[in-house]
């Protein structure tokens, strides 16, 4: 799944491919609620990304892609 995180004072979003997008979203939400200064997010490749909580502008969780594939279908 894909998670897109917008950071204030940055021109581009952070676009991550993660195994469990809901866990990433809930960890960011918990860090915002607790007032934590930093939250760590691990992507599907195992790379840790440290995000400053005060600078997070938005979090988008993309749904899974359509399993039917590409092309025309009658359904």
DSSP file (Angstrom, degrees, kcal/mol; ACC not computed):
  #  RESIDUE AA STRUCTURE BP1 BP2  ACC     N-H-->O    O-->H-N    N-H-->O    O-->H-N    TCO  KAPPA ALPHA  PHI   PSI    X-CA   Y-CA   Z-CA
    1    1 A X              0   0    0      0, 0.0    17,-3.0     0, 0.0     2,-0.4   0.000 360.0 360.0 360.0 157.4    0.0    0.0    0.0
    2    2 A X  E     -A   17   0A   0     60,-0.5    60,-2.6    15,-0.2     2,-0.4  -0.853 360.0-170.1-109.1 140.6    1.1    3.6   -0.5
    3    3 A X  E     -AB  16  61A   0     13,-2.7    13,-3.2    -2,-0.4     2,-0.5  -0.999   5.6-162.0-126.9 129.5    1.2    6.3    2.0
    4    4 A X  E     -AB  15  60A   0     56,-2.6    56,-3.3    -2,-0.4     2,-0.5  -0.958   7.8-169.5-113.5 125.2    1.8   10.0    1.0
    5    5 A X  E     -AB  14  59A   0      9,-3.0     9,-3.3    -2,-0.5     2,-0.4  -0.964   8.1-152.8-120.1 122.5    2.9   12.3    3.8
    6    6 A X  E     - B   0  58A   0     52,-2.4    51,-3.4    -2,-0.5    52,-1.3  -0.795   8.9-160.2 -94.4 134.1    3.0   16.1    3.2
    7    7 A X  E >   - B   0  56A   0     -2,-0.4     3,-1.3     5,-0.4    49,-0.2  -0.938  20.0-120.2-114.4 134.1    5.4   18.1    5.2
    8    8 A X  T 3  S+     0   0    0     47,-3.3     3,-0.1    -2,-0.4    49,-0.0  -0.403 100.0  26.3 -67.5 150.7    5.1   21.8    5.8
    9    9 A X  T 3  S+     0   0    0      1,-0.2     2,-0.4    -2,-0.1    -1,-0.2   0.644 103.6 101.4  68.5  16.8    8.0   23.9    4.5
   10   10 A X    <   -     0   0    0     -3,-1.3    -1,-0.2     1,-0.1    -3,-0.2  -0.999  65.0-147.9-129.7 133.7    8.8   21.1    1.9
   11   11 A X  S    S+     0   0    0     -2,-0.4     2,-0.3    -3,-0.1    -1,-0.1   0.729  79.9  47.5 -73.9 -20.7    7.8   21.4   -1.7
   12   12 A X  S    S-     0   0    0     -5,-0.0    -5,-0.4     1,-0.0     2,-0.1  -0.859  79.9-118.6-123.4 156.0    7.2   17.7   -2.3
   13   13 A X        -     0   0    0     -2,-0.3     2,-0.6    -7,-0.1    -7,-0.2  -0.460  27.4-114.1 -83.8 160.8    5.4   14.9   -0.4
   14   14 A X  E     -A    5   0A   0     -9,-3.3    -9,-3.0    -2,-0.1     2,-0.6  -0.885  31.6-162.7 -93.6 119.7    7.0   11.8    1.0
   15   15 A X  E     -A    4   0A   0     -2,-0.6     2,-0.4   -11,-0.2   -11,-0.2  -0.917  12.8-178.8-111.1 111.2    5.7    8.9   -1.0
   16   16 A X  E     -A    3   0A   0    -13,-3.2   -13,-2.7    -2,-0.6     2,-0.7  -0.882  26.7-146.0-117.0 141.9    6.2    5.5    0.8
   17   17 A X  E     +A    2   0A   0     -2,-0.4    27,-3.4   -15,-0.2    28,-0.3  -0.931  36.0 175.7 -99.4 115.0    5.3    2.0   -0.2
   18   18 A X        -     0   0    0    -17,-3.0     3,-0.3    -2,-0.7    25,-0.1  -0.814  40.0-134.1-123.5 160.0    4.5    0.2    3.1
   19   19 A X  S    S+     0   0    0     23,-0.3     2,-0.5    -2,-0.3    -1,-0.1   0.883 101.9  24.5 -77.3 -40.9    3.2   -3.2    4.2
   20   20 A X     >  +     0   0    0      1,-0.1     4,-1.5   -19,-0.1    -1,-0.3  -0.844  62.9 177.8-131.0  94.8    0.6   -1.9    6.6
   21   21 A X  H  > S+     0   0    0     -2,-0.5     4,-2.6    -3,-0.3     5,-0.2   0.841  82.1  57.8 -67.7 -33.9   -0.7    1.6    5.8
   22   22 A X  H  > S+     0   0    0      1,-0.2     4,-2.4     2,-0.2    -1,-0.2   0.870 104.8  51.5 -65.8 -35.4   -3.2    1.6    8.7
   23   23 A X  H  > S+     0   0    0     -3,-0.2     4,-2.0     2,-0.2    -1,-0.2   0.887 110.4  48.9 -67.2 -38.5   -0.4    0.9   11.2
   24   24 A X  H  X S+     0   0    0     -4,-1.5     4,-2.1     2,-0.2    -2,-0.2   0.933 112.5  47.8 -65.0 -46.1    1.6    3.9    9.8
   25   25 A X  H  X S+     0   0    0     -4,-2.6     4,-2.3     1,-0.2    -2,-0.2   0.901 112.9  48.2 -62.5 -41.2   -1.4    6.2   10.0
   26   26 A X  H  X S+     0   0    0     -4,-2.4     4,-2.4     2,-0.2    -1,-0.2   0.857 109.8  51.9 -70.5 -33.2   -2.3    5.1   13.5
   27   27 A X  H  X S+     0   0    0     -4,-2.0     4,-1.9     2,-0.2    -1,-0.2   0.882 111.5  47.3 -69.4 -36.2    1.3    5.6   14.7
   28   28 A X  H  X S+     0   0    0     -4,-2.1     4,-2.1     2,-0.2    -2,-0.2   0.912 112.7  49.4 -67.3 -42.1    1.4    9.1   13.2
   29   29 A X  H  X S+     0   0    0     -4,-2.3     4,-2.3     1,-0.2    -2,-0.2   0.897 110.7  49.9 -63.4 -40.5   -2.0    9.8   14.8
   30   30 A X  H  X S+     0   0    0     -4,-2.4     4,-2.4     2,-0.2     6,-0.2   0.888 109.6  51.3 -65.5 -38.8   -0.7    8.5   18.2
   31   31 A X  H  X>S+     0   0    0     -4,-1.9     5,-1.9     2,-0.2     4,-1.0   0.882 110.5  49.2 -65.8 -37.6    2.4   10.7   17.9
   32   32 A X  H  <5S+     0   0    0     -4,-2.1     3,-0.2     2,-0.2    -2,-0.2   0.912 113.4  46.4 -65.6 -42.3    0.2   13.8   17.2
   33   33 A X  H  <5S+     0   0    0     -4,-2.3    -2,-0.2     1,-0.2    -1,-0.2   0.876 115.1  46.1 -67.6 -37.8   -2.0   13.0   20.2
   34   34 A X  H  <5S-     0   0    0     -4,-2.4    -1,-0.2    -5,-0.2    -2,-0.2   0.628 107.5-122.6 -81.5 -13.4    0.9   12.3   22.6
   35   35 A X  T  <5 +     0   0    0     -4,-1.0    -3,-0.2    -3,-0.2    -4,-0.1   0.775  47.8 171.6  76.5  25.7    2.8   15.4   21.5
   36   36 A X      < -     0   0    0     -5,-1.9    -1,-0.2    -6,-0.2    17,-0.1  -0.416  33.1-141.6 -68.4 143.7    5.9   13.4   20.5
   37   37 A X  S    S+     0   0    0      1,-0.2    16,-1.3    16,-0.1    17,-0.4   0.765  80.9  25.5 -77.5 -23.6    8.6   15.4   18.7
   38   38 A X  E     -C   52   0B   0     14,-0.2     2,-0.4    15,-0.1    14,-0.2  -0.995  59.2-165.2-144.2 143.0    9.5   12.6   16.2
   39   39 A X  E     -C   51   0B   0     12,-2.3    12,-3.0    -2,-0.3     2,-0.5  -0.994  15.8-142.3-128.6 138.8    7.8    9.5   14.7
   40   40 A X  E     -C   50   0B   0     -2,-0.4     2,-0.4    10,-0.2    10,-0.2  -0.867  14.5-169.7-103.6 132.0    9.6    6.7   12.9
   41   41 A X  E     -C   49   0B   0      8,-2.7     8,-3.0    -2,-0.5     2,-0.5  -0.978   8.0-153.9-121.5 131.7    8.0    5.1    9.8
   42   42 A X  E     -C   48   0B   0     -2,-0.4   -23,-0.3     6,-0.2     6,-0.2  -0.921  12.3-150.5-109.1 125.2    9.4    2.0    8.2
   43   43 A X    >   -     0   0    0      4,-2.2     3,-1.7    -2,-0.5   -25,-0.3  -0.197  36.6 -88.9 -85.2-178.2    8.7    1.4    4.5
   44   44 A X  T 3  S+     0   0    0    -27,-3.4   -26,-0.1     1,-0.3    -1,-0.1   0.724 126.5  55.5 -66.2 -22.6    8.4   -2.0    2.7
   45   45 A X  T 3  S-     0   0    0    -28,-0.3    -1,-0.3     2,-0.1   -27,-0.1   0.501 120.0-107.5 -86.9  -4.4   12.2   -2.1    2.0
   46   46 A X    <   +     0   0    0     -3,-1.7     2,-0.4     1,-0.3    -2,-0.1   0.548  69.8 145.9  90.8   8.8   12.9   -1.7    5.8
   47   47 A X        -     0   0    0      1,-0.0    -4,-2.2     2,-0.0     2,-0.4  -0.672  42.8-137.7 -82.3 130.0   14.2    1.9    5.5
   48   48 A X  E     -C   42   0B   0     -2,-0.4     2,-0.5    -6,-0.2    -6,-0.2  -0.743  15.8-165.0 -90.4 132.8   13.4    3.9    8.6
   49   49 A X  E     -C   41   0B   0     -8,-3.0    -8,-2.7    -2,-0.4     2,-0.6  -0.977   7.9-150.7-118.8 121.3   12.2    7.5    8.0
   50   50 A X  E     -C   40   0B   0     -2,-0.5     2,-0.4   -10,-0.2   -10,-0.2  -0.823  15.9-168.5 -93.1 123.1   12.1    9.9   11.0
   51   51 A X  E     -C   39   0B   0    -12,-3.0   -12,-2.3    -2,-0.6     2,-0.6  -0.932  23.6-127.6-116.1 133.1    9.4   12.6   10.7
   52   52 A X  E >   -C   38   0B   0     -2,-0.4     3,-1.4   -14,-0.2     4,-0.3  -0.693  20.4-147.8 -77.2 118.9    9.1   15.7   12.8
   53   53 A X  G >  S+     0   0    0    -16,-1.3     3,-1.4    -2,-0.6    -1,-0.2   0.851  92.6  57.7 -61.7 -39.4    5.6   15.6   14.0
   54   54 A X  G 3  S+     0   0    0    -17,-0.4    -1,-0.3     1,-0.3   -16,-0.1   0.707 105.4  52.9 -65.4 -18.9    5.0   19.3   14.2
   55   55 A X  G <  S+     0   0    0     -3,-1.4   -47,-3.3   -48,-0.1     2,-0.5   0.429  77.9 114.0 -98.0  -0.8    5.9   19.6   10.4
   56   56 A X  E <   +B    7   0A   0     -3,-1.4   -49,-0.3    -4,-0.3     3,-0.1  -0.615  35.8 175.3 -75.6 121.8    3.4   17.0    9.2
   57   57 A X  E     -     0   0A   0    -51,-3.4     2,-0.3    -2,-0.5   -50,-0.2   0.844  61.2 -14.5 -93.9 -42.0    0.7   18.7    7.1
   58   58 A X  E     -B    6   0A   0    -52,-1.3   -52,-2.4     2,-0.0     2,-0.4  -0.988  48.9-146.3-157.9 161.2   -1.3   15.7    5.8
   59   59 A X  E     -B    5   0A   0     -2,-0.3     2,-0.5   -54,-0.2   -54,-0.2  -0.989  14.5-168.5-133.8 123.9   -1.3   11.9    5.5
   60   60 A X  E     -B    4   0A   0    -56,-3.3   -56,-2.6    -2,-0.4     2,-0.6  -0.955   5.9-159.6-113.8 130.2   -3.0   10.1    2.6
   61   61 A X  E     -B    3   0A   0     -2,-0.5     2,-0.3   -58,-0.2   -58,-0.2  -0.944  13.9-147.6-109.1 117.2   -3.5    6.4    2.6
   62   62 A X        -     0   0    0    -60,-2.6   -60,-0.5    -2,-0.6   -41,-0.1  -0.656  16.3-122.0 -86.7 136.7   -4.0    5.0   -0.9
   63   63 A X        -     0   0    0     -2,-0.3   -61,-0.1     1,-0.1     3,-0.1  -0.277  41.2 -81.9 -70.3 161.2   -6.3    2.0   -1.3
   64   64 A X        -     0   0    0      1,-0.1    -1,-0.1   -63,-0.1     3,-0.1  -0.286  54.3-100.2 -60.8 149.1   -5.1   -1.2   -2.8
   65   65 A X        -     0   0    0      1,-0.1     2,-0.3    -3,-0.1    -1,-0.1  -0.289  48.0 -83.8 -68.2 157.1   -5.0   -1.3   -6.6
   66   66 A X    >   -     0   0    0      1,-0.2     3,-1.2    -3,-0.1    -1,-0.1  -0.479  35.5-147.6 -63.4 121.9   -7.7   -3.1   -8.5
   67   67 A X  T 3  S+     0   0    0     -2,-0.3    -1,-0.2     1,-0.2    -2,-0.1   0.594  86.0  78.4 -71.1  -9.2   -6.8   -6.8   -8.6
   68   68 A X  T 3  S-     0   0    0      1,-0.2    -1,-0.2     3,-0.0     2,-0.2   0.734  92.3-139.9 -74.1 -21.0   -8.4   -7.3  -12.0
   69   69 A X    <   -     0   0    0     -3,-1.2     2,-0.3     2,-0.0    -1,-0.2  -0.546  32.0 -38.0  98.4-163.9   -5.5   -5.7  -13.9
   70   70 A X  S    S+     0   0    0     -2,-0.2     2,-0.2     2,-0.0     0, 0.0  -0.772  87.7  50.9-105.8 144.6   -5.3   -3.4  -16.8
   71   71 A X  S    S-     0   0    0     -2,-0.3     2,-0.3     2,-0.0    -3,-0.0  -0.654  85.6 -45.5 126.9-179.5   -7.5   -3.5  -19.9
   72   72 A X        +     0   0    0     -2,-0.2     2,-0.3     2,-0.0    -2,-0.0  -0.625  52.7 179.3 -87.2 144.4  -11.1   -3.5  -21.0
   73   73 A X        -     0   0    0     -2,-0.3    -2,-0.0     1,-0.0     0, 0.0  -0.964  35.7-130.7-141.7 160.3  -13.6   -5.8  -19.4
   74   74 A X              0   0    0     -2,-0.3    -1,-0.0     1,-0.2    -2,-0.0   0.538 360.0 360.0 -86.2  -6.9  -17.2   -6.6  -19.7
   75   75 A X              0   0    0      0, 0.0    -1,-0.2     0, 0.0    -3,-0.0   0.456 360.0 360.0 -91.3 360.0  -17.9   -6.3  -15.9
